[in-house]
Amino acid sequence: MMNKIAIFGLGYVGLPLAIEAHKSGYSIVGIDTSLSKVSQLNSGISTVEDISDDTVSNSLSSDSFKVVTELIGEYIFDVLVICVPTPLNAEHTPDLSYLISATKTAAKFVRPGSLVIIESTVETGTTRETVLPLLTSISGLHDTSFFLAFSPERVDPKNPLWNIRNTPKLVSALNKDGLNAAVKFYSRFIDTIIECSSLEVAETAKLLENSFRLVNISFINEFFIYCQKIGISINEVIHAAASKPYGFMTFYPSIGIGGHCIPIDPIYLANRAKNIGVSTDFIDLAIKVNHQMPLYFVKQAFLRLGTLSKKRILVIGISYKPNMSDTRETPVASLIRELRIEGAEVFWHDDLVEAWNGETSVPLSDEYDLAIIATPHDYLDLTKLRDLPILNTRESIQ
């Protein structure tokens, strides 16, 4: 029986996974190196918007759910799941430092028959070529003595329809026995399991999912500019096109793509492709278009005001996605930076974020020269802006 589970990383992926696995009867130890995060969780405060404080408190009230910053003492785990971030470094290339660190820690607790699962997004080949050698060298075990699987996370924060339980789960492993073990583990709390023939298939499928979204969102952003130029509504055009019952998929424009997945995962794919001599022209162009979107709206602000020098501009919504506080890779950062480079006095309002980059949210008011709606949260009461000119990044200029 696989009953004792270690989950490394308690962010948007690891915490919901820990909660759901615990509900299904597993004994959970969650590990996160962030002292503040672990302190909050142990105080019954959720650090993920999709998980309520009550849910965290209820889990922690059980002897079979524990949250720590490090593993001290004797632990025996049946399954070790690694859900740590795989971001980009200063050179804008894949950073596996968190994954390597977590793998080294997990390896110390690998025993014969243990199942290690990687959920972090990686380049094709990383699980076999990087993770496996670390596990064998540190544990001292042959790769036939334990199981290694890769099952990419598919978390869409604040999605009211799709969650861990009902989102189909890709599962792959080093060998058939490992695949069976991973399927058995996930089947307790996930409805649909999709078995992949190799680690590399599952790794690449994850990269394809978000590269597909990057290319299509960047394309619709470019199409948005075209529609603005000729004076028609992009949303109306999209709704009209979506009436076709086949061969069309709906995407909507924005100020740019943010979050931990879509701006980053395609770079993991492009980096691997570059290393094996394969071009990724679509991805490269999509990244370029995405990075240019904030500059487009800076230009629109200039055209609206005639100058940006000393103009007071209110940017509304700085998280990367409506109705959440996550600011990772938010394109609004570029918008604010470029507005300030042009001499504007920039303030921002976002009651979900409250504090960011050493600044705090200001109240909604009409005491500005222009308001730019960057991320439209549902709570916003735009009547407070009264007659203030508004530039809406989600639709044509008002």
Rosetta blueprint (number, residue, H / E / L):
1 M L
2 M L
3 N L
4 K E
5 I E
6 A E
7 I E
8 F E
9 G L
10 L L
11 G L
12 Y L
13 V L
14 G H
15 L H
16 P H
17 L H
18 A H
19 I H
20 E H
21 A H
22 H H
23 K H
24 S L
25 G L
26 Y L
27 S E
28 I E
29 V E
30 G E
31 I E
32 D L
33 T L
34 S L
35 L H
36 S H
37 K H
38 V H
39 S H
40 Q H
41 L H
42 N H
43 S L
44 G L
45 I L
46 S L
47 T L
48 V L
49 E L
50 D L
51 I L
52 S L
53 D H
54 D H
55 T H
56 V H
57 S H
58 N H
59 S H
60 L H
61 S L
62 S L
63 D L
64 S L
65 F E
66 K E
67 V E
68 V E
69 T L
70 E L
71 L L
72 I L
73 G L
74 E L
75 Y L
76 I L
77 F L
78 D L
79 V E
80 L E
81 V E
82 I E
83 C L
84 V L
85 P L
86 T L
87 P L
88 L E
89 N L
90 A L
91 E L
92 H L
93 T L
94 P E
95 D L
96 L L
97 S H
98 Y H
99 L H
100 I H
101 S H
102 A H
103 T H
104 K H
105 T H
106 A H
107 A H
108 K L
109 F L
110 V L
111 R L
112 P L
113 G L
114 S L
115 L E
116 V E
117 I E
118 I E
119 E L
120 S L
121 T L
122 V L
123 E L
124 T L
125 G L
126 T H
127 T H
128 R H
129 E H
130 T H
131 V H
132 L H
133 P H
134 L H
135 L H
136 T H
137 S H
138 I H
139 S H
140 G L
141 L L
142 H L
143 D L
144 T L
145 S L
146 F L
147 F E
148 L E
149 A E
150 F E
151 S L
152 P L
153 E L
154 R L
155 V L
156 D L
157 P L
158 K L
159 N L
160 P L
161 L L
162 W L
163 N L
164 I L
165 R L
166 N L
167 T L
168 P L
169 K E
170 L E
171 V E
172 S E
173 A E
174 L L
175 N L
176 K H
177 D H
178 G H
179 L H
180 N H
181 A H
182 A H
183 V H
184 K H
185 F H
186 Y H
187 S H
188 R L
189 F L
190 I L
191 D L
192 T L
193 I E
194 I E
195 E E
196 C L
197 S L
198 S L
199 L H
200 E H
201 V H
202 A H
203 E H
204 T H
205 A H
206 K H
207 L H
208 L H
209 E H
210 N H
211 S H
212 F H
213 R H
214 L H
215 V H
216 N H
217 I H
218 S H
219 F H
220 I H
221 N H
222 E H
223 F H
224 F H
225 I H
226 Y H
227 C H
228 Q H
229 K H
230 I H
231 G L
232 I L
233 S L
234 I H
235 N H
236 E H
237 V H
238 I H
239 H H
240 A H
241 A H
242 A L
243 S L
244 K L
245 P L
246 Y L
247 G L
248 F L
249 M L
250 T L
251 F L
252 Y L
253 P L
254 S L
255 I L
256 G L
257 I L
258 G L
259 G L
260 H L
261 C L
262 I L
263 P L
264 I L
265 D H
266 P H
267 I H
268 Y H
269 L H
270 A H
271 N H
272 R H
273 A H
274 K H
275 N H
276 I L
277 G L
278 V L
279 S L
280 T L
281 D H
282 F H
283 I H
284 D H
285 L H
286 A H
287 I H
288 K H
289 V H
290 N H
291 H H
292 Q H
293 M H
294 P H
295 L H
296 Y H
297 F H
298 V H
299 K H
300 Q H
301 A H
302 F H
303 L H
304 R H
305 L H
306 G L
307 T L
308 L L
309 S L
310 K L
311 K L
312 R E
313 I E
314 L E
315 V E
316 I E
317 G L
318 I L
319 S L
320 Y L
321 K L
322 P L
323 N L
324 M L
325 S L
326 D L
327 T L
328 R L
329 E L
330 T L
331 P L
332 V H
333 A H
334 S H
335 L H
336 I H
337 R H
338 E H
339 L H
340 R H
341 I H
342 E L
343 G L
344 A L
345 E E
346 V E
347 F E
348 W E
349 H E
350 D L
351 D L
352 L L
353 V L
354 E L
355 A E
356 W E
357 N L
358 G L
359 E E
360 T E
361 S L
362 V L
363 P L
364 L L
365 S L
366 D L
367 E L
368 Y L
369 D L
370 L E
371 A E
372 I E
373 I E
374 A L
375 T L
376 P L
377 H L
378 D L
379 Y L
380 L L
381 D L
382 L H
383 T H
384 K H
385 L H
386 R L
387 D L
388 L L
389 P L
390 I E
391 L E
392 N E
393 T L
394 R L
395 E L
396 S L
397 I L
398 Q L
